[in-house]
Amino acid sequence: MRFGILSTADIGTGSVIPGIDKSDHEVGAIASRDGARAQTVADRFDIPAAYEGYEALLDDEDLDAVYVPLPNGLHAEWIRRAADAGLHVLCEKPLTASAAETAAVFDYCKERGVTLMEGFMYRFHPVTERAVEVVSSELGEVRNVTSTFTFRMPDEAEDIRLDPALDGGSIMDVGCYAVSAARLFLGDPDRVYGVTNDRRDCGVDTEMAGILEYADGATARVQSGFETPLTQYYRVETTDGWLTAEPTFDISPDTAVELTYGVDDRQVTERFDPTDHYTLEVEHFADCVERGETPRVDRTESVAIMEVIDAIYESASEGGPVALD
């Protein structure tokens, strides 16, 4: 598969382009609003074509798909434009700013015969796959999940993630991982409580804490933020044991990871060699396109994650619980 990259964002140049380069696929073009910047990145990664402006890249007939790492508020527009050009779309999370818009862009892509997948790369890391397997086959009933992703953003930062016009905020940036993990182990909640704080007075949440309640009494606690040191983990509590992994979401391709779980009186630690989950994500996406299969992170999952996020925002605004249909 031959990818075009819409923008020179750090997530693309630091993670996704190197991930593609390690796969059986390739980057055929990159675009930026600044043509010189696009050319600089193209030279750095030996990318054949560099374009000034995103529309110009979509006109490249040698491409099969695009990767979209634009600011959150621009995702929906450029997903649709790529679909109109007949290009499959791998888009950074969050796919859009609401569950309704997420459903709409999936439907838009389906109508045009192109595949759309949201880029939750951690879902393809062997430690995540093994955690799901252990919880489903070796542990008892899940009663609680705790999932956290925080990091300290410098006080003086001028960052698009602090811009409300671009759908910034800690929930959209890293809280979506915490929500994704809670849903991965417990499914869709019945009721959601959320508390947010804008510590920087910038117009977006810089801290979030949420509680997800389930019909059988199970709960999940999710947390995100830009105000405390880097923490990224999940812990699953079951009727007969527990499981935990750290780091779990933004894992460097050079980092080995441990997964530890306990069942009754037995404790097991499994170690996973360094791997690039961006490469695994790209390979999965390309395989699904080639075979005409539905990606692992599909419409159902992406919409469900955003429904919880919508409910967290609503609860934080209204000051009470929000029921999900």
C-alpha positions in Angstrom: 0.0 0.0 0.0 1.2 3.5 -0.9 0.4 6.1 1.7 0.1 9.9 1.5 0.7 11.8 4.7 -1.5 14.9 5.3 0.8 17.2 7.3 4.2 17.1 8.9 2.9 16.7 12.4 5.3 15.2 15.0 3.2 12.0 15.4 3.7 11.4 11.7 7.3 12.1 11.4 8.3 10.6 14.8 6.2 7.5 14.8 3.9 6.7 11.8 6.3 7.3 8.9 9.0 5.2 10.6 6.4 2.6 11.3 5.4 2.5 7.6 9.0 2.3 6.6 9.5 -0.9 8.7 6.4 -2.5 7.1 5.9 -4.0 3.6 4.3 -0.7 2.6 5.6 2.8 1.7 5.1 6.5 1.9 4.6 7.9 -1.5 3.9 11.6 -0.7 3.7 14.1 2.1 1.9 17.5 2.2 2.0 20.6 4.3 0.6 24.1 4.2 4.3 25.0 3.9 5.7 23.5 0.8 9.3 23.9 2.0 8.5 22.1 5.2 7.0 19.2 3.2 10.1 19.0 1.0 12.3 18.9 4.1 10.5 16.0 5.5 10.4 14.3 2.1 14.1 14.6 1.9 14.6 13.3 5.4 12.6 10.1 4.7 13.3 9.7 1.0 9.6 10.3 0.2 9.2 10.6 -3.6 6.7 13.5 -3.7 6.1 16.7 -1.5 3.1 18.9 -1.9 2.2 22.4 -0.8 -1.4 22.0 0.3 -3.3 18.9 1.2 -5.7 19.0 -1.8 -2.7 18.6 -4.1 -1.7 15.4 -2.4 -5.2 14.0 -2.8 -4.8 14.4 -6.6 -1.8 12.1 -6.7 -3.0 9.1 -8.6 -0.1 6.9 -7.3 -1.5 6.8 -3.8 -3.8 4.1 -2.3 -4.4 5.6 1.2 -3.8 8.6 3.4 -2.7 8.9 7.0 -4.3 12.0 8.7 -2.5 13.4 11.7 -4.0 16.9 11.4 -5.5 18.7 14.5 -8.6 17.0 15.8 -10.9 19.7 14.5 -9.8 19.1 10.9 -10.1 15.3 10.8 -13.7 15.1 9.6 -13.2 17.5 6.7 -10.1 15.7 5.4 -11.5 12.2 5.9 -14.3 13.2 3.6 -12.0 14.8 1.1 -9.8 11.8 1.0 -12.8 9.5 0.6 -14.0 11.7 -2.3 -10.6 11.1 -3.9 -11.1 7.3 -3.6 -8.4 7.0 -0.9 -8.6 4.7 2.1 -8.1 6.6 5.4 -6.1 5.8 8.5 -6.8 8.7 10.9 -5.3 9.7 14.2 -7.5 9.4 17.2 -9.9 11.0 18.1 -11.5 10.4 14.7 -13.8 13.4 15.3 -15.2 15.5 18.1 -18.4 13.7 18.7 -20.1 10.3 18.4 -22.6 11.6 15.8 -19.8 13.0 13.6 -17.8 9.8 14.0 -20.7 7.7 12.8 -21.3 10.2 9.9 -17.7 9.9 8.6 -17.8 6.1 8.7 -21.0 6.1 6.7 -19.5 8.7 4.3 -16.5 6.4 3.6 -18.6 3.3 3.3 -20.8 5.0 0.6 -17.7 5.8 -1.3 -16.2 2.3 -1.0 -13.1 3.2 1.1 -11.9 1.8 4.4 -11.7 4.1 7.4 -9.8 3.2 10.6 -9.1 5.2 13.8 -5.5 5.1 14.8 -5.5 3.5 18.3 -2.1 1.9 17.7 -1.9 0.3 21.2 -4.7 -2.1 20.2 -2.1 -3.9 18.0 0.7 -4.2 20.5 1.3 -7.8 21.7 0.9 -6.8 25.3 -2.6 -5.5 24.6 -3.6 -8.6 22.7 -2.3 -10.8 25.5 -4.0 -8.8 28.2 -7.4 -9.2 26.4 -6.7 -13.0 26.1 -5.8 -13.3 29.8 -8.8 -11.4 31.0 -11.2 -13.3 28.8 -9.8 -16.8 29.3 -7.8 -17.0 32.5 -9.5 -14.6 34.9 -13.0 -14.4 36.3 -15.7 -11.8 36.0 -14.3 -8.2 35.6 -15.5 -5.9 38.4 -13.3 -2.9 38.0 -11.0 -1.3 35.5 -8.7 1.7 36.2 -7.2 3.3 33.2 -5.0 6.5 33.2 -3.0 8.5 30.7 -1.4 11.8 31.9 1.7 13.8 31.2 3.1 17.2 32.2 2.8 19.7 29.4 5.1 22.7 30.0 3.4 25.8 31.5 4.5 28.0 28.6 3.5 25.6 25.9 1.8 27.0 22.8 0.2 23.8 21.7 -2.7 23.0 19.4 -3.9 20.6 22.1 -4.8 23.7 24.2 -6.9 25.2 21.4 -10.7 24.9 21.7 -11.1 25.9 18.1 -9.2 22.7 17.1 -11.1 20.4 19.5 -8.2 20.2 21.9 -8.1 19.0 25.5 -6.7 16.2 27.6 -9.7 13.9 27.0 -9.4 14.2 23.2 -5.6 13.8 23.3 -5.0 11.0 25.9 -8.2 10.4 27.7 -9.6 8.6 24.7 -7.0 5.9 25.4 -8.2 5.5 28.9 -11.8 5.3 27.7 -10.8 2.8 25.0 -9.1 0.5 27.5 -12.1 0.6 29.9 -14.4 -0.4 27.1 -11.9 -3.1 25.9 -12.3 -5.0 29.2 -15.8 -4.0 30.4 -17.7 -3.1 27.3 -20.2 -0.2 27.1 -21.3 1.5 30.3 -24.8 2.4 31.3 -24.0 5.6 33.2 -21.1 8.1 33.1 -19.9 10.7 35.6 -17.3 13.2 34.6 -15.3 16.0 36.2 -13.0 18.3 34.1 -10.7 21.2 35.0 -9.2 23.9 32.9 -6.2 24.7 35.0 -4.6 26.9 32.4 -7.7 28.9 31.5 -7.3 28.0 27.9 -10.8 26.9 27.0 -10.2 23.1 27.1 -10.0 20.5 29.8 -6.4 20.0 31.0 -7.5 17.4 33.6 -10.3 14.8 33.6 -11.6 12.1 35.9 -14.5 9.9 35.0 -16.5 7.0 36.5 -18.3 4.5 34.2 -21.0 2.4 35.8 -22.4 -0.9 34.4 -25.8 -2.5 34.9 -24.3 -5.4 37.0 -22.5 -3.0 39.4 -19.1 -3.1 37.8 -17.2 0.2 37.4 -14.3 1.8 35.5 -12.3 4.8 36.5 -10.7 6.8 33.7 -8.3 9.7 34.0 -6.4 12.0 31.7 -4.4 15.3 32.0 -1.7 17.6 31.0 -0.7 18.7 34.6 1.0 15.7 36.2 4.0 13.5 35.3 3.7 10.8 32.7 1.5 7.9 33.8 0.0 5.4 31.4 -1.4 2.1 32.6 -4.5 0.0 33.1 -5.4 -2.4 35.9 -8.2 -4.9 35.7 -9.8 -6.4 38.9 -11.7 -9.6 38.6 -13.6 -11.9 41.0 -10.6 -14.1 41.3 -7.6 -12.0 40.4 -6.2 -9.0 38.7 -4.1 -7.8 35.7 -1.9 -4.8 35.2 0.4 -3.4 32.5 2.6 -0.3 32.3 3.4 1.4 30.0 0.4 0.5 27.9 -0.5 3.2 25.3 2.4 5.2 23.9 5.0 2.5 23.9 8.4 3.3 22.3 9.5 0.7 19.7 12.6 0.3 21.7 10.8 -0.5 25.0 10.2 -3.9 26.4 6.9 -4.2 28.3 5.8 -6.4 31.2 2.3 -7.7 31.8 1.5 -9.1 35.3 -1.5 -10.9 36.5 -2.6 -12.8 39.6 -5.1 -15.6 39.9 -5.9 -16.9 43.4 -2.5 -17.6 44.9 -0.6 -17.6 41.6 1.2 -14.5 40.1 2.6 -14.4 36.6 4.8 -11.8 34.8 5.1 -12.0 31.0 7.7 -10.0 29.2 7.3 -8.6 25.6 10.3 -7.7 23.5 10.4 -4.2 21.9 8.0 -3.9 18.9 6.6 -1.1 16.8 2.9 -1.0 17.3 2.6 1.6 14.5 4.0 -0.9 12.1 1.6 -3.5 13.3 -1.3 -1.0 13.0 -0.3 -0.1 9.4 0.0 -3.8 8.4 -3.4 -4.6 9.9 -5.0 -1.7 8.1 -3.5 -2.5 4.7 -4.4 -6.2 5.1 -8.0 -5.3 5.8 -8.1 -3.1 2.7 -6.6 -5.8 0.6 -9.0 -8.5 1.9 -12.1 -6.3 2.1 -12.4 -7.0 5.9 -13.5 -4.8 8.7 -10.6 -3.4 10.8 -10.2 -4.3 14.4 -10.9 -0.7 15.4 -14.2 -0.4 13.5 -17.2 1.9 13.4 -18.8 0.2 16.4 -15.7 0.7 18.6 -15.0 4.3 17.5 -18.5 5.5 17.9 -18.8 3.8 21.3 -15.7 5.4 22.6 -16.9 8.8 21.5 -20.3 8.2 23.1 -18.6 7.8 26.5 -16.4 10.9 25.8 -19.6 12.9 24.9 -21.1 11.8 28.2 -18.1 12.8 30.2 -18.2 16.3 28.7 -22.0 16.5 29.3 -21.7 15.2 32.9 -18.9 17.7 33.7 -21.0 20.5 32.3 -24.3 19.6 33.9 -22.8 18.3 37.2 -24.6 15.0 37.3 -24.6 11.5 35.8 -25.4 10.9 32.2 -27.2 7.7 31.1 -26.2 6.0 27.8 -28.8 4.3 25.6 
